[in-house]
Amino acid sequence: MKNGSSDVAKAAIRLAISTRNEEKAILDELHKNNYKAAAVDIGGDLLSSIPKIIERTLVVSKKTGIIKDYHVHEGAVAGAIMEAITQVNPKAMGFNFGGKIGIARYEEHISVCLFISIGLLHLNDLAIGLGHRSIPNLGD
């Protein structure tokens, strides 16, 4: 497993698109390769859910040790998830959605992937967004 920015992005994508059963195996593999990673489910109306999406991403990132309680780390994660939201927003605005956020970090590289299913009666659409940031290792 390589460890550049594109590899970290691939890890976040794999987590976001995985089932809960697949997620455990992916996390185990990533942790064996010195990645820090996590995933969290999300859903609701996109526009009104943006603060909750950012909050859940930050909480799971801190809780699992992906980032520390430093404003530089928090800003990087918040910026990455906002980038991902911006990418899915044109398809999902005004609709309900359900999905998952995958977060992966290796050294200074951190990627956040948002994978969602957008409800249109029984015709669901899909969207994926990805944000990447570089953050310093501040004693972690």
C-alpha positions as a printed Julia matrix, in Angstrom:
140×3 Matrix{Float64}:
   0.0    0.0    0.0
   1.41   3.37  -1.01
   0.88   6.43   1.11
   0.62   9.52  -1.11
  -2.36  11.83  -1.29
  -4.13   9.75  -3.96
  -3.73   6.6   -1.85
  -5.26   8.33   1.17
  -8.12   9.54  -1.04
  -8.7    5.97  -2.27
  -8.84   4.76   1.33
 -11.49   7.36   2.23
 -13.52   6.43  -0.85
 -13.32   2.71  -0.03
 -14.66   3.41   3.46
 -17.47   5.66   2.25
 -18.78   3.19  -0.32
 -18.4    0.1    1.87
 -21.12  -1.78   3.68
 -20.84  -2.01   7.46
 -19.49  -5.56   7.12
 -16.84  -4.49   4.58
 -15.93  -1.45   6.65
 -14.45  -3.49   9.52
 -12.06  -5.35   7.19
 -11.04  -2.12   5.45
 -10.36  -0.4    8.78
  -8.28  -3.36   9.97
  -6.21  -3.28   6.76
  -5.7    0.48   6.96
  -4.7    0.38  10.63
  -2.13  -2.35   9.87
  -0.62   0.03   7.32
  -0.4    2.9    9.86
  -3.42   4.79   8.54
  -5.89   6.47  10.85
  -9.4    6.03   9.5
 -13.09   6.03  10.36
 -16.55   6.14   8.82
 -19.87   7.55   9.93
 -23.44   7.34   8.59
 -25.35  10.51   7.73
 -28.7   11.48   6.28
 -31.5   14.01   6.06
 -32.17  17.06   3.93
 -28.82  18.25   2.54
 -29.16  21.97   3.13
 -30.39  21.72   6.71
 -27.97  18.84   7.44
 -24.71  20.65   6.56
 -23.9   21.71  10.16
 -24.63  18.18  11.41
 -22.47  16.63   8.65
 -19.53  18.87   9.62
 -20.06  18.17  13.31
 -20.27  14.38  12.88
 -17.14  14.4   10.71
 -15.21  16.38  13.32
 -16.47  14.29  16.24
 -15.59  10.93  14.66
 -12.21  12.3   13.54
 -11.31  13.34  17.09
 -12.88  10.3   18.76
 -10.89   7.84  16.63
  -7.6    9.77  16.88
  -7.46  10.85  13.23
  -6.96  14.41  14.42
  -6.15  16.1   17.7
  -8.08  18.94  19.3
  -6.07  21.58  17.4
  -7.77  24.3   15.38
  -5.46  23.53  12.43
  -6.63  19.91  12.38
 -10.28  20.84  12.87
 -10.08  23.43  10.1
  -8.55  20.94   7.7
 -11.28  18.36   8.32
 -14.05  20.97   8.17
 -12.61  22.32   4.91
 -12.33  18.86   3.38
 -15.92  17.89   4.21
 -17.19  21.27   2.94
 -15.38  20.59  -0.34
 -17.1   17.21  -0.57
 -20.49  18.75   0.23
 -19.97  21.39  -2.47
 -19.4   18.62  -5.02
 -22.64  16.76  -4.24
 -24.77  19.83  -3.59
 -26.0   20.4   -7.18
 -27.57  16.92  -7.3
 -28.85  16.73  -3.74
 -30.12  20.2   -2.89
 -33.73  20.08  -1.79
 -33.83  16.29  -1.53
 -33.46  13.82   1.3
 -30.38  11.66   1.26
 -28.69   8.9    3.17
 -25.08   7.89   3.01
 -21.73   7.63   4.62
 -18.6    9.65   5.24
 -15.18   7.98   4.99
 -12.15   9.67   6.56
  -8.56   8.52   6.09
  -5.25   9.99   7.2
  -1.66   9.0    6.63
   0.92  11.36   8.12
   0.13  14.82   6.73
  -2.46  13.67   4.16
  -6.13  13.61   5.11
  -9.08  12.88   2.81
 -12.79  12.99   3.49
 -15.27  11.28   1.15
 -19.03  11.83   1.15
 -21.04   9.11  -0.62
 -24.81   9.59  -0.73
 -27.98   8.14  -2.15
 -30.46  10.87  -3.03
 -34.13   9.99  -2.64
 -36.38  10.66  -5.61
 -39.46   8.57  -4.81
 -38.26   5.08  -5.75
 -35.64   6.39  -8.23
 -32.56   6.99  -6.12
 -29.62   8.87  -7.54
 -26.04   8.67  -6.26
 -23.37  11.28  -5.67
 -19.83  11.27  -4.35
 -17.66  14.16  -3.17
 -14.06  14.19  -2.01
 -11.95  16.71  -0.14
  -8.24  16.54   0.66
  -6.08  18.61   2.96
  -2.55  18.52   4.22
  -2.09  18.94   7.97
   1.0   19.05  10.14
   1.82  16.28  12.58
   1.56  18.28  15.82
   2.93  15.7   18.18
   0.57  12.95  17.1
